Amino acid sequence: MIGVERNVNRPGYNNSARRERSEGTRQRIIDAARAIMVERGYRGTTIAEIAGRADVHVDTVYELVGRKPVLLKELIEQAISGTDRAVIAEERDYVKALQAEPHARNKLAMYARAVRAIQSRIAPLLVALRDAAETEPEARQVWLETSNRRAKNMRKFARDLHRTTELRADVSIEQAADVV
């Protein structure tokens, strides 16, 4: 039927399976980068080695994640959040639980458990980041951002502890943050 428009219900393209495969590939790249950076450090890691271990082309690493400093930042973020993506502090379950807890002693115990878990994931990566920050400006920027955000979060936690009115009156928020 030439010239006659037909209203055909065509389902839209569903790319969820493709997106899922892409996320799986991205995570394989990140996992490979973590393993190699922990083994050999930042400088001893190449994008080609990461691509080889992840069984992808080098261009795929750049496309799905980025250059080495971006990869390292993603590794740090995943180690902090304990998930396969960055999660801001206020959205983490343990932070929500800390904020809901009324007693300083319980907050400190909860915080200690969370920090222990985070540190076990992040410590080897922080060594790689520290070493890279000595010579790589982009890695230095990641180090500074991570350190500054950590200090800011310590002050938030110290304010939260202070609000319980269970801290000694002569301890300032800055002092409490320093101790934490």
Contacts in CASP RR format, 6 or more apart in sequence:
PFRMAT RR
TARGET T0000
AUTHOR 0000-0000-0000
METHOD contacts of the structure
MODEL  1
MIGVERNVNRPGYNNSARRERSEGTRQRIIDAARAIMVERGYRGTTIAEI
AGRADVHVDTVYELVGRKPVLLKELIEQAISGTDRAVIAEERDYVKALQA
EPHARNKLAMYARAVRAIQSRIAPLLVALRDAAETEPEARQVWLETSNRR
AKNMRKFARDLHRTTELRADVSIEQAADVV
22 64 0 8 1.000
25 54 0 8 1.000
25 56 0 8 1.000
25 60 0 8 1.000
25 64 0 8 1.000
26 64 0 8 1.000
26 65 0 8 1.000
27 84 0 8 1.000
28 54 0 8 1.000
28 55 0 8 1.000
28 56 0 8 1.000
29 50 0 8 1.000
29 51 0 8 1.000
29 54 0 8 1.000
29 56 0 8 1.000
29 60 0 8 1.000
29 61 0 8 1.000
29 64 0 8 1.000
29 65 0 8 1.000
29 71 0 8 1.000
30 65 0 8 1.000
30 71 0 8 1.000
30 74 0 8 1.000
30 75 0 8 1.000
30 78 0 8 1.000
30 84 0 8 1.000
31 54 0 8 1.000
32 50 0 8 1.000
32 51 0 8 1.000
32 52 0 8 1.000
32 53 0 8 1.000
32 54 0 8 1.000
33 45 0 8 1.000
33 50 0 8 1.000
33 65 0 8 1.000
33 71 0 8 1.000
33 72 0 8 1.000
33 75 0 8 1.000
34 75 0 8 1.000
34 125 0 8 1.000
35 53 0 8 1.000
36 44 0 8 1.000
36 45 0 8 1.000
36 49 0 8 1.000
36 50 0 8 1.000
36 53 0 8 1.000
37 45 0 8 1.000
37 72 0 8 1.000
37 75 0 8 1.000
37 124 0 8 1.000
37 125 0 8 1.000
37 128 0 8 1.000
38 124 0 8 1.000
38 125 0 8 1.000
38 128 0 8 1.000
41 127 0 8 1.000
41 128 0 8 1.000
41 131 0 8 1.000
41 132 0 8 1.000
42 68 0 8 1.000
42 72 0 8 1.000
42 128 0 8 1.000
42 129 0 8 1.000
42 131 0 8 1.000
42 132 0 8 1.000
42 136 0 8 1.000
42 139 0 8 1.000
43 131 0 8 1.000
43 132 0 8 1.000
43 135 0 8 1.000
45 68 0 8 1.000
45 128 0 8 1.000
47 58 0 8 1.000
47 61 0 8 1.000
47 62 0 8 1.000
47 67 0 8 1.000
47 68 0 8 1.000
48 58 0 8 1.000
50 61 0 8 1.000
50 71 0 8 1.000
51 57 0 8 1.000
51 58 0 8 1.000
51 60 0 8 1.000
51 61 0 8 1.000
54 61 0 8 1.000
61 71 0 8 1.000
65 71 0 8 1.000
65 74 0 8 1.000
67 138 0 8 1.000
68 139 0 8 1.000
69 132 0 8 1.000
69 136 0 8 1.000
69 138 0 8 1.000
69 139 0 8 1.000
69 141 0 8 1.000
69 142 0 8 1.000
72 125 0 8 1.000
72 128 0 8 1.000
72 129 0 8 1.000
72 132 0 8 1.000
72 139 0 8 1.000
72 142 0 8 1.000
73 142 0 8 1.000
73 145 0 8 1.000
74 86 0 8 1.000
75 125 0 8 1.000
76 122 0 8 1.000
76 125 0 8 1.000
76 126 0 8 1.000
76 129 0 8 1.000
76 142 0 8 1.000
76 146 0 8 1.000
77 85 0 8 1.000
77 86 0 8 1.000
78 84 0 8 1.000
78 85 0 8 1.000
78 86 0 8 1.000
79 118 0 8 1.000
79 121 0 8 1.000
79 122 0 8 1.000
79 125 0 8 1.000
80 86 0 8 1.000
80 87 0 8 1.000
80 118 0 8 1.000
80 121 0 8 1.000
80 122 0 8 1.000
81 87 0 8 1.000
81 92 0 8 1.000
82 117 0 8 1.000
82 118 0 8 1.000
82 121 0 8 1.000
89 95 0 8 1.000
89 153 0 8 1.000
89 156 0 8 1.000
90 96 0 8 1.000
94 110 0 8 1.000
94 111 0 8 1.000
94 113 0 8 1.000
94 114 0 8 1.000
97 110 0 8 1.000
98 107 0 8 1.000
98 110 0 8 1.000
98 111 0 8 1.000
98 114 0 8 1.000
98 157 0 8 1.000
98 160 0 8 1.000
99 160 0 8 1.000
101 107 0 8 1.000
101 110 0 8 1.000
102 164 0 8 1.000
103 164 0 8 1.000
103 166 0 8 1.000
104 161 0 8 1.000
104 164 0 8 1.000
104 166 0 8 1.000
104 167 0 8 1.000
105 166 0 8 1.000
107 157 0 8 1.000
107 160 0 8 1.000
107 161 0 8 1.000
107 164 0 8 1.000
108 161 0 8 1.000
111 157 0 8 1.000
111 180 0 8 1.000
129 139 0 8 1.000
129 142 0 8 1.000
129 143 0 8 1.000
129 146 0 8 1.000
130 143 0 8 1.000
132 139 0 8 1.000
132 140 0 8 1.000
132 143 0 8 1.000
133 139 0 8 1.000
133 140 0 8 1.000
133 142 0 8 1.000
133 143 0 8 1.000
133 144 0 8 1.000
134 140 0 8 1.000
151 177 0 8 1.000
154 177 0 8 1.000
154 178 0 8 1.000
154 180 0 8 1.000
155 173 0 8 1.000
155 174 0 8 1.000
155 177 0 8 1.000
157 177 0 8 1.000
157 180 0 8 1.000
158 173 0 8 1.000
158 174 0 8 1.000
158 176 0 8 1.000
158 177 0 8 1.000
158 180 0 8 1.000
159 173 0 8 1.000
161 167 0 8 1.000
161 176 0 8 1.000
161 180 0 8 1.000
162 173 0 8 1.000
162 176 0 8 1.000
167 176 0 8 1.000
171 179 0 8 1.000
END
